[in-house]
């Protein structure tokens, strides 16, 4: 299995202290304008996905539905996570670029 560049970059962001994870922290990061990018797990409830899509649309923050809860959690050293925000502009752009490439592959 090829190493997942998106999850690797999320891990780097976490090590740099640039990740807000969990529903509450992700929401705070978006509303405070700190989130450069939001990632919501494919396994999150439809309600959660809709909530973050609407919120990110309102605050003009890119949002992507990507990966399983365990994958996202493992990337940041947690058991599982349904949502996270990357608060570093450069890392957010790199992750978004990788997400857009993956979107074209599928």
Biotite code that builds the C-alpha atoms (Angstrom):
import biotite.structure as struc

atoms = struc.array([
    struc.Atom([0.000, 0.000, 0.000], chain_id="A", res_id=1, res_name="UNK", atom_name="CA", element="C"),
    struc.Atom([1.311, 3.428, -0.999], chain_id="A", res_id=2, res_name="UNK", atom_name="CA", element="C"),
    struc.Atom([1.828, 5.882, 1.865], chain_id="A", res_id=3, res_name="UNK", atom_name="CA", element="C"),
    struc.Atom([-0.993, 8.368, 1.955], chain_id="A", res_id=4, res_name="UNK", atom_name="CA", element="C"),
    struc.Atom([0.446, 11.843, 1.324], chain_id="A", res_id=5, res_name="UNK", atom_name="CA", element="C"),
    struc.Atom([-2.642, 13.604, 2.737], chain_id="A", res_id=6, res_name="UNK", atom_name="CA", element="C"),
    struc.Atom([-2.460, 11.692, 6.024], chain_id="A", res_id=7, res_name="UNK", atom_name="CA", element="C"),
    struc.Atom([1.330, 12.178, 6.167], chain_id="A", res_id=8, res_name="UNK", atom_name="CA", element="C"),
    struc.Atom([0.903, 15.944, 5.794], chain_id="A", res_id=9, res_name="UNK", atom_name="CA", element="C"),
    struc.Atom([-1.819, 15.964, 8.470], chain_id="A", res_id=10, res_name="UNK", atom_name="CA", element="C"),
    struc.Atom([0.656, 14.137, 10.741], chain_id="A", res_id=11, res_name="UNK", atom_name="CA", element="C"),
    struc.Atom([3.307, 16.781, 10.033], chain_id="A", res_id=12, res_name="UNK", atom_name="CA", element="C"),
    struc.Atom([0.783, 19.524, 10.835], chain_id="A", res_id=13, res_name="UNK", atom_name="CA", element="C"),
    struc.Atom([-0.033, 17.779, 14.125], chain_id="A", res_id=14, res_name="UNK", atom_name="CA", element="C"),
    struc.Atom([3.648, 17.537, 15.073], chain_id="A", res_id=15, res_name="UNK", atom_name="CA", element="C"),
    struc.Atom([3.945, 21.272, 14.349], chain_id="A", res_id=16, res_name="UNK", atom_name="CA", element="C"),
    struc.Atom([0.998, 21.955, 16.646], chain_id="A", res_id=17, res_name="UNK", atom_name="CA", element="C"),
    struc.Atom([-1.145, 23.144, 13.741], chain_id="A", res_id=18, res_name="UNK", atom_name="CA", element="C"),
    struc.Atom([-4.138, 20.803, 14.018], chain_id="A", res_id=19, res_name="UNK", atom_name="CA", element="C"),
    struc.Atom([-7.415, 21.319, 15.867], chain_id="A", res_id=20, res_name="UNK", atom_name="CA", element="C"),
    struc.Atom([-9.244, 17.995, 16.102], chain_id="A", res_id=21, res_name="UNK", atom_name="CA", element="C"),
    struc.Atom([-12.621, 16.840, 17.269], chain_id="A", res_id=22, res_name="UNK", atom_name="CA", element="C"),
    struc.Atom([-15.899, 18.525, 16.507], chain_id="A", res_id=23, res_name="UNK", atom_name="CA", element="C"),
    struc.Atom([-15.666, 21.327, 19.090], chain_id="A", res_id=24, res_name="UNK", atom_name="CA", element="C"),
    struc.Atom([-12.042, 22.343, 18.378], chain_id="A", res_id=25, res_name="UNK", atom_name="CA", element="C"),
    struc.Atom([-12.591, 22.131, 14.618], chain_id="A", res_id=26, res_name="UNK", atom_name="CA", element="C"),
    struc.Atom([-15.654, 24.376, 14.888], chain_id="A", res_id=27, res_name="UNK", atom_name="CA", element="C"),
    struc.Atom([-13.718, 26.877, 17.064], chain_id="A", res_id=28, res_name="UNK", atom_name="CA", element="C"),
    struc.Atom([-10.849, 26.985, 14.534], chain_id="A", res_id=29, res_name="UNK", atom_name="CA", element="C"),
    struc.Atom([-13.250, 27.682, 11.646], chain_id="A", res_id=30, res_name="UNK", atom_name="CA", element="C"),
    struc.Atom([-15.256, 30.347, 13.495], chain_id="A", res_id=31, res_name="UNK", atom_name="CA", element="C"),
    struc.Atom([-12.123, 32.112, 14.752], chain_id="A", res_id=32, res_name="UNK", atom_name="CA", element="C"),
    struc.Atom([-10.688, 32.215, 11.227], chain_id="A", res_id=33, res_name="UNK", atom_name="CA", element="C"),
    struc.Atom([-7.675, 30.061, 12.157], chain_id="A", res_id=34, res_name="UNK", atom_name="CA", element="C"),
    struc.Atom([-8.626, 27.025, 10.026], chain_id="A", res_id=35, res_name="UNK", atom_name="CA", element="C"),
    struc.Atom([-6.960, 26.932, 6.631], chain_id="A", res_id=36, res_name="UNK", atom_name="CA", element="C"),
    struc.Atom([-8.623, 23.635, 5.756], chain_id="A", res_id=37, res_name="UNK", atom_name="CA", element="C"),
    struc.Atom([-11.119, 21.233, 7.319], chain_id="A", res_id=38, res_name="UNK", atom_name="CA", element="C"),
    struc.Atom([-11.137, 17.463, 6.803], chain_id="A", res_id=39, res_name="UNK", atom_name="CA", element="C"),
    struc.Atom([-14.230, 15.467, 7.758], chain_id="A", res_id=40, res_name="UNK", atom_name="CA", element="C"),
    struc.Atom([-14.148, 11.667, 7.784], chain_id="A", res_id=41, res_name="UNK", atom_name="CA", element="C"),
    struc.Atom([-16.115, 9.763, 5.139], chain_id="A", res_id=42, res_name="UNK", atom_name="CA", element="C"),
    struc.Atom([-17.509, 7.790, 8.097], chain_id="A", res_id=43, res_name="UNK", atom_name="CA", element="C"),
    struc.Atom([-18.863, 10.884, 9.881], chain_id="A", res_id=44, res_name="UNK", atom_name="CA", element="C"),
    struc.Atom([-22.646, 11.138, 10.119], chain_id="A", res_id=45, res_name="UNK", atom_name="CA", element="C"),
    struc.Atom([-24.477, 12.954, 7.316], chain_id="A", res_id=46, res_name="UNK", atom_name="CA", element="C"),
    struc.Atom([-25.484, 15.527, 9.922], chain_id="A", res_id=47, res_name="UNK", atom_name="CA", element="C"),
    struc.Atom([-21.833, 16.211, 10.825], chain_id="A", res_id=48, res_name="UNK", atom_name="CA", element="C"),
    struc.Atom([-20.800, 16.450, 7.157], chain_id="A", res_id=49, res_name="UNK", atom_name="CA", element="C"),
    struc.Atom([-23.658, 18.874, 6.443], chain_id="A", res_id=50, res_name="UNK", atom_name="CA", element="C"),
    struc.Atom([-22.837, 20.971, 9.521], chain_id="A", res_id=51, res_name="UNK", atom_name="CA", element="C"),
    struc.Atom([-19.199, 21.397, 8.484], chain_id="A", res_id=52, res_name="UNK", atom_name="CA", element="C"),
    struc.Atom([-20.029, 21.945, 4.792], chain_id="A", res_id=53, res_name="UNK", atom_name="CA", element="C"),
    struc.Atom([-22.440, 24.749, 5.726], chain_id="A", res_id=54, res_name="UNK", atom_name="CA", element="C"),
    struc.Atom([-20.116, 26.278, 8.318], chain_id="A", res_id=55, res_name="UNK", atom_name="CA", element="C"),
    struc.Atom([-17.066, 26.166, 6.061], chain_id="A", res_id=56, res_name="UNK", atom_name="CA", element="C"),
    struc.Atom([-19.081, 27.574, 3.170], chain_id="A", res_id=57, res_name="UNK", atom_name="CA", element="C"),
    struc.Atom([-20.181, 30.488, 5.383], chain_id="A", res_id=58, res_name="UNK", atom_name="CA", element="C"),
    struc.Atom([-16.658, 31.157, 6.684], chain_id="A", res_id=59, res_name="UNK", atom_name="CA", element="C"),
    struc.Atom([-15.079, 30.509, 3.261], chain_id="A", res_id=60, res_name="UNK", atom_name="CA", element="C"),
    struc.Atom([-12.908, 27.660, 4.530], chain_id="A", res_id=61, res_name="UNK", atom_name="CA", element="C"),
    struc.Atom([-12.114, 24.719, 2.210], chain_id="A", res_id=62, res_name="UNK", atom_name="CA", element="C"),
    struc.Atom([-13.685, 21.489, 3.470], chain_id="A", res_id=63, res_name="UNK", atom_name="CA", element="C"),
    struc.Atom([-12.981, 17.954, 2.252], chain_id="A", res_id=64, res_name="UNK", atom_name="CA", element="C"),
    struc.Atom([-14.614, 14.640, 3.053], chain_id="A", res_id=65, res_name="UNK", atom_name="CA", element="C"),
    struc.Atom([-11.704, 12.230, 3.261], chain_id="A", res_id=66, res_name="UNK", atom_name="CA", element="C"),
    struc.Atom([-10.570, 9.024, 4.932], chain_id="A", res_id=67, res_name="UNK", atom_name="CA", element="C"),
    struc.Atom([-11.942, 6.901, 7.710], chain_id="A", res_id=68, res_name="UNK", atom_name="CA", element="C"),
    struc.Atom([-12.190, 7.948, 11.353], chain_id="A", res_id=69, res_name="UNK", atom_name="CA", element="C"),
    struc.Atom([-9.390, 5.559, 12.296], chain_id="A", res_id=70, res_name="UNK", atom_name="CA", element="C"),
    struc.Atom([-7.138, 6.838, 9.478], chain_id="A", res_id=71, res_name="UNK", atom_name="CA", element="C"),
    struc.Atom([-7.604, 10.468, 10.522], chain_id="A", res_id=72, res_name="UNK", atom_name="CA", element="C"),
    struc.Atom([-7.098, 9.577, 14.169], chain_id="A", res_id=73, res_name="UNK", atom_name="CA", element="C"),
    struc.Atom([-3.949, 7.583, 13.449], chain_id="A", res_id=74, res_name="UNK", atom_name="CA", element="C"),
    struc.Atom([-2.512, 10.483, 11.430], chain_id="A", res_id=75, res_name="UNK", atom_name="CA", element="C"),
    struc.Atom([-2.675, 12.705, 14.525], chain_id="A", res_id=76, res_name="UNK", atom_name="CA", element="C"),
    struc.Atom([-1.934, 10.055, 17.140], chain_id="A", res_id=77, res_name="UNK", atom_name="CA", element="C"),
    struc.Atom([-5.493, 9.555, 18.407], chain_id="A", res_id=78, res_name="UNK", atom_name="CA", element="C"),
    struc.Atom([-7.823, 6.569, 18.379], chain_id="A", res_id=79, res_name="UNK", atom_name="CA", element="C"),
    struc.Atom([-10.254, 8.050, 15.857], chain_id="A", res_id=80, res_name="UNK", atom_name="CA", element="C"),
    struc.Atom([-11.389, 11.455, 14.668], chain_id="A", res_id=81, res_name="UNK", atom_name="CA", element="C"),
    struc.Atom([-14.410, 12.478, 12.588], chain_id="A", res_id=82, res_name="UNK", atom_name="CA", element="C"),
    struc.Atom([-13.163, 16.008, 11.916], chain_id="A", res_id=83, res_name="UNK", atom_name="CA", element="C"),
    struc.Atom([-10.049, 18.142, 12.105], chain_id="A", res_id=84, res_name="UNK", atom_name="CA", element="C"),
    struc.Atom([-8.844, 21.555, 11.011], chain_id="A", res_id=85, res_name="UNK", atom_name="CA", element="C"),
    struc.Atom([-5.339, 22.440, 9.839], chain_id="A", res_id=86, res_name="UNK", atom_name="CA", element="C"),
    struc.Atom([-4.376, 25.894, 11.126], chain_id="A", res_id=87, res_name="UNK", atom_name="CA", element="C"),
    struc.Atom([-1.206, 26.469, 9.099], chain_id="A", res_id=88, res_name="UNK", atom_name="CA", element="C"),
    struc.Atom([-1.660, 28.206, 5.745], chain_id="A", res_id=89, res_name="UNK", atom_name="CA", element="C"),
    struc.Atom([1.231, 26.505, 3.939], chain_id="A", res_id=90, res_name="UNK", atom_name="CA", element="C"),
    struc.Atom([0.370, 23.007, 5.168], chain_id="A", res_id=91, res_name="UNK", atom_name="CA", element="C"),
    struc.Atom([-3.304, 23.622, 4.354], chain_id="A", res_id=92, res_name="UNK", atom_name="CA", element="C"),
    struc.Atom([-2.381, 24.466, 0.750], chain_id="A", res_id=93, res_name="UNK", atom_name="CA", element="C"),
    struc.Atom([-0.174, 21.366, 0.439], chain_id="A", res_id=94, res_name="UNK", atom_name="CA", element="C"),
    struc.Atom([-2.889, 19.101, 1.818], chain_id="A", res_id=95, res_name="UNK", atom_name="CA", element="C"),
    struc.Atom([-5.514, 20.682, -0.438], chain_id="A", res_id=96, res_name="UNK", atom_name="CA", element="C"),
    struc.Atom([-3.291, 20.177, -3.493], chain_id="A", res_id=97, res_name="UNK", atom_name="CA", element="C"),
    struc.Atom([-2.931, 16.476, -2.616], chain_id="A", res_id=98, res_name="UNK", atom_name="CA", element="C"),
    struc.Atom([-6.685, 16.130, -2.009], chain_id="A", res_id=99, res_name="UNK", atom_name="CA", element="C"),
    struc.Atom([-7.453, 17.677, -5.402], chain_id="A", res_id=100, res_name="UNK", atom_name="CA", element="C"),
    struc.Atom([-5.042, 15.251, -7.115], chain_id="A", res_id=101, res_name="UNK", atom_name="CA", element="C"),
    struc.Atom([-6.715, 12.298, -5.390], chain_id="A", res_id=102, res_name="UNK", atom_name="CA", element="C"),
    struc.Atom([-10.123, 13.583, -6.480], chain_id="A", res_id=103, res_name="UNK", atom_name="CA", element="C"),
    struc.Atom([-9.041, 13.367, -10.107], chain_id="A", res_id=104, res_name="UNK", atom_name="CA", element="C"),
    struc.Atom([-7.731, 9.816, -9.721], chain_id="A", res_id=105, res_name="UNK", atom_name="CA", element="C"),
    struc.Atom([-11.042, 8.393, -8.549], chain_id="A", res_id=106, res_name="UNK", atom_name="CA", element="C"),
])
